[in-house]
Amino acid sequence: MEIEVKHGNAYLKAFFKSIANDVVSVEYENGQNCSKSTQVPLSDCRVPPTQKLLKPLAPSDCVETFAKLKDEEVYGWRKATVREIKGDFAVVEFDSKESDIVACEKCRPVTTHSNQIHKEMVKQVRVLVPDDLKKYFTRPNSYNDYAESITNIGVDYDAQAAELVITSFSQQHIKRAQILKDMYFADSRSKMQLIQRREDAARQLESSGTSDSIVVQFTVDSKLMGLAIGTQGANINEARKIEDVVDIQIDESENSPSVFKVFAKNHQAAEKARAMLEYAIESVAVPQMYVPKMIGKAGKTIQEVVDKSGVVRVQIEESDTSVDEADRVVNFVFTGTTEAISNAVFMINFHVKHLKEMDDMKFQVDDISRRLYSSRISPGPNGAGFHSNYSNGDRRQFSVGRSEERRGGAPEGKKSTRGKLNRGGKARGGRREEESDSDSNKETAAPPASTAENGRSEQPHPRGSGRGRNRPRPARGAASTVAQ
């Protein structure tokens, strides 16, 4: 509880501790050393003013400023007159005609009414301390956190009566202190146990001559404490047997993570014990399309991950259906030591990377196959297809469709080797045309031995073997058949 104590022409900041026979026990702010006693008359105490400046400072203003006292290494509120303003600072002059430069924010209006504390203003209550905490509250400032939690109260400990003396100017704050006392004693009991463990550990280290030993601290979730400690403490006992491990301490809490402290002579031993005791739960996201392969047939793949990594168990969660199917992931939740979980995550990520690479390779193979197929089959004459593996240098030709003689016409630029038939079946000028063709063949290069047309090979007729007078005339029916 903040108050101000009169000291000469100034008021010092202090905290109200207790009152007895109009004498107040105080503690000065920041532990300032001054000639003023910590036991002061009630008449020298006042409630800190709450007024603030309503307008910017100006020369000739009379204010109270927080400044250093003359000939003392303490600060207090003193009356002064503003002489000059320089930015955020003011030059002030005190009644003793001494001057000082102070920040404008350290100035406040002069108190016009009395804030002196009267005995009737003081409200007080005594709280009995449990037997197991009596020794704890004899420690200096062990109950300061109680006063800081409630604010505007003063707390002192009466060792003879084993009571906490709570003082305030407000009945509401007294009531809050009474409401909070049971919870505060429970917290103080936990804190006392921690302090005792810390002191015991310090003594053990000092006695073992390893005061400069390594201390490794980590937390374990309260739900995993059974795994960390092991059945009947088997796991932690094994950790304590590690060479160069001095001690292992545990601060267990019901609703918060437990704190492990490993004391060892070297860093390697401390980390080895930590690897045995630090259990955690961690998840790794796997794309939904790879989940079946990640699990494997009858769970073979995921079981291999569990066995080789050393995790205790793995749980597979459901995917989020609100996300697009292509973006869905499934969480694989691993439980075990942090080192084992790290190994499991490594194996999962490696397998996912492998599956992605396989998909990319399959896509490339399929793409090359499609391009190869489309390049082998191209559109031919009249929309018909031909295989492109027949190069231009190959003199054989391949066409799809009916033969020229069946269509009854000849390709453009090529003369027919057959004579035209008249109605009677007689070839008109057949031999003349054949002879002229024979003469022309003499002047040109020799034709190939055979010509592929619709898959049939035709041998060229020998000279003079065409249809003419020397060959028997076909019957009318036969000629009609050829014409067709």
LUMTOR-327377 format. One line per field, with one value per residue (C-alpha): residue in one letter; residue number from 0; x, y, z. Coordinates in steps of 0.02 Angstrom, whole numbers. Example, Ala and Ser with C-alpha at 12.3 -4.5 7.8 and 13.67 -1.06 7.14 Angstrom:
r: [A,S]
k: [0,1]
xx: [615,684]
yy: [-225,-53]
zz: [390,357]
END
This chain:
r: [M,E,I,E,V,K,H,G,N,A,Y,L,K,A,F,F,K,S,I,A,N,D,V,V,S,V,E,Y,E,N,G,Q,N,C,S,K,S,T,Q,V,P,L,S,D,C,R,V,P,P,T,Q,K,L,L,K,P,L,A,P,S,D,C,V,E,T,F,A,K,L,K,D,E,E,V,Y,G,W,R,K,A,T,V,R,E,I,K,G,D,F,A,V,V,E,F,D,S,K,E,S,D,I,V,A,C,E,K,C,R,P,V,T,T,H,S,N,Q,I,H,K,E,M,V,K,Q,V,R,V,L,V,P,D,D,L,K,K,Y,F,T,R,P,N,S,Y,N,D,Y,A,E,S,I,T,N,I,G,V,D,Y,D,A,Q,A,A,E,L,V,I,T,S,F,S,Q,Q,H,I,K,R,A,Q,I,L,K,D,M,Y,F,A,D,S,R,S,K,M,Q,L,I,Q,R,R,E,D,A,A,R,Q,L,E,S,S,G,T,S,D,S,I,V,V,Q,F,T,V,D,S,K,L,M,G,L,A,I,G,T,Q,G,A,N,I,N,E,A,R,K,I,E,D,V,V,D,I,Q,I,D,E,S,E,N,S,P,S,V,F,K,V,F,A,K,N,H,Q,A,A,E,K,A,R,A,M,L,E,Y,A,I,E,S,V,A,V,P,Q,M,Y,V,P,K,M,I,G,K,A,G,K,T,I,Q,E,V,V,D,K,S,G,V,V,R,V,Q,I,E,E,S,D,T,S,V,D,E,A,D,R,V,V,N,F,V,F,T,G,T,T,E,A,I,S,N,A,V,F,M,I,N,F,H,V,K,H,L,K,E,M,D,D,M,K,F,Q,V,D,D,I,S,R,R,L,Y,S,S,R,I,S,P,G,P,N,G,A,G,F,H,S,N,Y,S,N,G,D,R,R,Q,F,S,V,G,R,S,E,E,R,R,G,G,A,P,E,G,K,K,S,T,R,G,K,L,N,R,G,G,K,A,R,G,G,R,R,E,E,E,S,D,S,D,S,N,K,E,T,A,A,P,P,A,S,T,A,E,N,G,R,S,E,Q,P,H,P,R,G,S,G,R,G,R,N,R,P,R,P,A,R,G,A,A,S,T,V,A,Q]
k: [0,1,2,3,4,5,6,7,8,9,10,11,12,13,14,15,16,17,18,19,20,21,22,23,24,25,26,27,28,29,30,31,32,33,34,35,36,37,38,39,40,41,42,43,44,45,46,47,48,49,50,51,52,53,54,55,56,57,58,59,60,61,62,63,64,65,66,67,68,69,70,71,72,73,74,75,76,77,78,79,80,81,82,83,84,85,86,87,88,89,90,91,92,93,94,95,96,97,98,99,100,101,102,103,104,105,106,107,108,109,110,111,112,113,114,115,116,117,118,119,120,121,122,123,124,125,126,127,128,129,130,131,132,133,134,135,136,137,138,139,140,141,142,143,144,145,146,147,148,149,150,151,152,153,154,155,156,157,158,159,160,161,162,163,164,165,166,167,168,169,170,171,172,173,174,175,176,177,178,179,180,181,182,183,184,185,186,187,188,189,190,191,192,193,194,195,196,197,198,199,200,201,202,203,204,205,206,207,208,209,210,211,212,213,214,215,216,217,218,219,220,221,222,223,224,225,226,227,228,229,230,231,232,233,234,235,236,237,238,239,240,241,242,243,244,245,246,247,248,249,250,251,252,253,254,255,256,257,258,259,260,261,262,263,264,265,266,267,268,269,270,271,272,273,274,275,276,277,278,279,280,281,282,283,284,285,286,287,288,289,290,291,292,293,294,295,296,297,298,299,300,301,302,303,304,305,306,307,308,309,310,311,312,313,314,315,316,317,318,319,320,321,322,323,324,325,326,327,328,329,330,331,332,333,334,335,336,337,338,339,340,341,342,343,344,345,346,347,348,349,350,351,352,353,354,355,356,357,358,359,360,361,362,363,364,365,366,367,368,369,370,371,372,373,374,375,376,377,378,379,380,381,382,383,384,385,386,387,388,389,390,391,392,393,394,395,396,397,398,399,400,401,402,403,404,405,406,407,408,409,410,411,412,413,414,415,416,417,418,419,420,421,422,423,424,425,426,427,428,429,430,431,432,433,434,435,436,437,438,439,440,441,442,443,444,445,446,447,448,449,450,451,452,453,454,455,456,457,458,459,460,461,462,463,464,465,466,467,468,469,470,471,472,473,474,475,476,477,478,479,480,481,482,483]
xx: [0,82,95,204,307,355,543,590,512,482,376,459,377,351,246,133,174,80,21,31,-3,-6,163,173,299,352,471,543,533,681,759,820,940,895,904,717,669,559,449,363,219,51,41,188,100,-19,-110,-25,-119,-207,-220,-137,-90,-236,-131,50,174,216,341,289,181,192,205,266,409,496,677,833,842,982,1133,1048,1047,857,714,550,408,457,370,450,418,440,565,585,522,641,550,498,599,572,695,625,677,645,612,795,836,920,877,859,806,666,556,384,304,382,277,103,-12,17,-98,-230,-317,-250,-218,-151,-189,-297,-316,-499,-450,-348,-437,-350,-376,-269,-256,-196,-51,-54,75,175,197,251,435,414,340,486,586,606,480,403,229,261,176,16,14,59,-83,-218,-142,-178,-145,0,54,163,196,175,288,234,50,85,-30,-22,-74,-165,-194,-283,-380,-518,-636,-657,-472,-479,-620,-521,-375,-489,-563,-392,-306,-338,-280,-129,-78,-90,23,143,154,206,331,403,429,521,633,673,717,826,919,938,1008,1129,1190,1212,1310,1420,1452,1495,1615,1521,1455,1501,1410,1291,1104,981,798,648,461,349,160,72,-19,149,227,187,293,434,448,411,333,379,506,605,640,699,805,893,926,1001,1120,1199,1381,1418,1234,1231,1044,874,738,555,433,262,105,-72,-130,35,188,309,486,635,807,957,1119,1271,1459,1460,1342,1344,1280,1144,1081,1083,971,859,838,770,650,584,420,309,168,197,104,161,46,35,-59,-219,-175,-21,-103,-144,36,102,3,45,-37,-104,-13,159,238,181,225,402,411,354,476,629,601,562,401,273,121,48,-130,-202,-328,-470,-442,-534,-677,-705,-541,-526,-486,-322,-264,-322,-194,-201,-107,-3,13,165,195,368,532,579,722,608,478,612,663,482,451,610,553,378,446,570,432,317,459,488,304,301,454,375,217,322,417,256,185,342,335,151,184,326,217,77,196,275,106,48,210,198,22,-4,-144,-118,-203,-390,-380,-307,-164,11,155,293,428,427,555,565,717,617,558,418,250,109,-68,-233,-386,-443,-321,-317,-374,-521,-572,-566,-448,-262,-170,-130,33,34,-19,-112,-26,-190,-289,-466,-600,-743,-912,-861,-718,-585,-438,-427,-249,-193,-35,12,1,98,233,245,258,393,491,476,534,694,736,698,773,722,569,583,565,397,277,177,0,-130,-12,-9,143,130,268,286,233,375,389,259,162,20,-151,-154,-183,-65,-164,-331,-474,-567,-750,-875,-909,-726,-697,-844,-768,-603,-693,-782]
yy: [0,160,310,464,500,676,706,888,993,841,684,518,371,223,67,44,-117,-112,3,-10,125,264,210,152,25,74,21,154,138,52,26,205,236,391,455,433,284,143,172,340,430,412,602,606,494,545,465,504,643,592,763,788,942,1006,1118,1129,1203,1387,1500,1556,1400,1329,1139,988,901,736,785,744,809,927,841,669,528,511,580,652,770,952,1120,1224,1368,1348,1473,1413,1279,1191,1061,918,986,1126,1232,1246,1340,1274,1372,1352,1453,1304,1260,1098,1033,904,816,894,725,727,878,884,1017,1071,980,1103,990,877,695,650,475,460,307,291,272,116,-52,-207,-395,-540,-706,-862,-949,-1141,-1235,-1298,-1118,-1034,-1059,-1004,-834,-794,-767,-583,-521,-694,-617,-467,-557,-563,-374,-352,-468,-372,-195,-55,-164,-182,-356,-399,-560,-575,-724,-734,-750,-839,-719,-612,-434,-356,-167,-55,107,17,-112,-187,-231,-309,-420,-471,-522,-635,-714,-749,-817,-1004,-998,-895,-1020,-1163,-1069,-1025,-1209,-1256,-1115,-1170,-1347,-1279,-1172,-1320,-1429,-1293,-1275,-1464,-1477,-1336,-1424,-1588,-1504,-1416,-1576,-1673,-1540,-1513,-1338,-1296,-1448,-1441,-1416,-1460,-1414,-1468,-1492,-1643,-1637,-1703,-1833,-1908,-1916,-2102,-2137,-2023,-2098,-2276,-2421,-2402,-2269,-2387,-2259,-2118,-2239,-2295,-2113,-2083,-2229,-2145,-2109,-1928,-1892,-1817,-1801,-1784,-1680,-1665,-1525,-1603,-1499,-1561,-1441,-1384,-1468,-1547,-1479,-1598,-1541,-1649,-1612,-1689,-1668,-1644,-1597,-1769,-1857,-1727,-1742,-1932,-1927,-1799,-1911,-2048,-1936,-1801,-1868,-1768,-1778,-1713,-1728,-1731,-1691,-1816,-1777,-1880,-1962,-2042,-2104,-2281,-2307,-2230,-2354,-2499,-2668,-2725,-2576,-2644,-2478,-2374,-2516,-2513,-2326,-2357,-2500,-2417,-2243,-2304,-2204,-2273,-2258,-2169,-2107,-2061,-1920,-1884,-1759,-1593,-1618,-1429,-1416,-1458,-1641,-1601,-1499,-1616,-1683,-1816,-1792,-1936,-1903,-1983,-2008,-2044,-1965,-1811,-1905,-2049,-1928,-1837,-2003,-2046,-1876,-1897,-2067,-2003,-1853,-1964,-2083,-1941,-1866,-2036,-2055,-1880,-1919,-2081,-1986,-1859,-1996,-2088,-1926,-1898,-2077,-2059,-1891,-1962,-2111,-1997,-1890,-2044,-2115,-1951,-1935,-2114,-2092,-1940,-1896,-1965,-1929,-1901,-1909,-2084,-2117,-2178,-2225,-2096,-2229,-2248,-2116,-2018,-2118,-2280,-2305,-2419,-2336,-2378,-2316,-2356,-2373,-2458,-2490,-2372,-2504,-2547,-2364,-2358,-2210,-2174,-2054,-1887,-1887,-2076,-2166,-2327,-2482,-2558,-2518,-2457,-2581,-2545,-2616,-2775,-2804,-2757,-2658,-2494,-2454,-2561,-2624,-2452,-2378,-2522,-2503,-2317,-2350,-2477,-2352,-2222,-2347,-2371,-2188,-2179,-2271,-2449,-2466,-2556,-2742,-2731,-2596,-2610,-2555,-2599,-2734,-2823,-2842,-2835,-2891,-2782,-2861,-2910,-2814,-2865,-2965,-2843,-2884,-2881,-2982,-3123,-3164,-3251,-3130,-3143,-3181,-3042,-3094,-3094,-2922,-2857,-2928,-2839,-2676,-2689]
zz: [0,-60,55,70,226,276,282,311,171,61,55,19,-71,45,73,223,316,481,620,809,939,807,741,560,497,321,184,71,-118,-202,-32,-23,119,214,391,410,517,454,608,584,672,590,581,460,334,197,51,-116,-209,-370,-453,-621,-719,-821,-934,-993,-873,-887,-800,-624,-597,-422,-424,-330,-419,-386,-363,-266,-88,-43,36,27,-99,-96,-199,-141,-184,-154,-182,-320,-440,-627,-698,-876,-995,-1113,-1217,-1103,-958,-834,-736,-559,-403,-227,-67,-21,-178,-258,-437,-532,-701,-697,-824,-844,-813,-639,-591,-514,-439,-259,-139,-77,48,184,138,308,366,522,629,581,399,431,406,471,478,539,446,536,446,428,532,382,318,479,443,263,309,422,263,217,88,70,75,-40,-184,-81,-67,-251,-306,-215,-222,-100,51,172,232,381,473,662,700,882,839,671,581,425,469,322,322,197,182,87,159,-15,-25,148,87,-67,44,146,-10,-84,72,44,-136,-85,50,-77,-198,-58,-10,-189,-192,-24,-90,-242,-133,-22,-172,-244,-81,-63,-238,-205,-47,-141,-277,-151,-54,-212,-270,-433,-404,-584,-656,-802,-768,-906,-880,-984,-965,-990,-1005,-851,-960,-1010,-837,-824,-979,-922,-748,-803,-710,-526,-576,-688,-825,-712,-609,-767,-811,-639,-666,-817,-785,-732,-693,-518,-486,-571,-490,-538,-500,-531,-556,-581,-716,-790,-867,-745,-741,-749,-695,-738,-644,-726,-733,-920,-1059,-1142,-986,-959,-1139,-1130,-977,-1061,-1213,-1098,-1000,-1118,-1188,-1303,-1430,-1606,-1770,-1951,-2098,-2242,-2405,-2408,-2575,-2496,-2336,-2400,-2458,-2298,-2194,-2309,-2330,-2161,-2083,-2126,-2178,-2029,-1910,-1980,-1943,-1763,-1734,-1809,-1737,-1561,-1534,-1412,-1525,-1675,-1703,-1872,-1870,-1991,-2131,-2140,-2263,-2278,-2376,-2561,-2587,-2675,-2525,-2387,-2265,-2129,-1966,-1900,-1712,-1630,-1444,-1375,-1329,-1428,-1510,-1563,-1631,-1729,-1810,-1852,-1931,-2032,-2098,-2140,-2236,-2328,-2383,-2438,-2540,-2622,-2667,-2743,-2847,-2909,-2960,-3055,-3145,-3192,-3262,-3367,-3436,-3481,-3564,-3669,-3720,-3778,-3878,-3957,-4007,-4084,-4185,-4257,-4326,-4438,-4561,-4739,-4908,-4899,-4708,-4706,-4585,-4622,-4509,-4507,-4488,-4678,-4725,-4885,-4936,-4939,-5118,-5064,-5046,-4932,-4962,-4888,-4997,-5158,-5298,-5446,-5568,-5457,-5451,-5639,-5647,-5644,-5533,-5607,-5706,-5729,-5885,-5877,-5947,-5997,-6153,-6146,-6198,-6315,-6299,-6385,-6270,-6402,-6347,-6440,-6484,-6339,-6425,-6491,-6319,-6245,-6376,-6350,-6165,-6196,-6300,-6165,-6035,-6132,-6113,-5926,-5778,-5750,-5639,-5476,-5474,-5387,-5331,-5169,-5189,-5061,-5006,-5182,-5289,-5477,-5592,-5748,-5911,-6027,-6187,-6309,-6184,-6178,-6239,-6429,-6581,-6532,-6373,-6378,-6372,-6212,-6213,-6191,-6015,-5974,-6049,-5948,-5793,-5823,-5858,-5696]
END
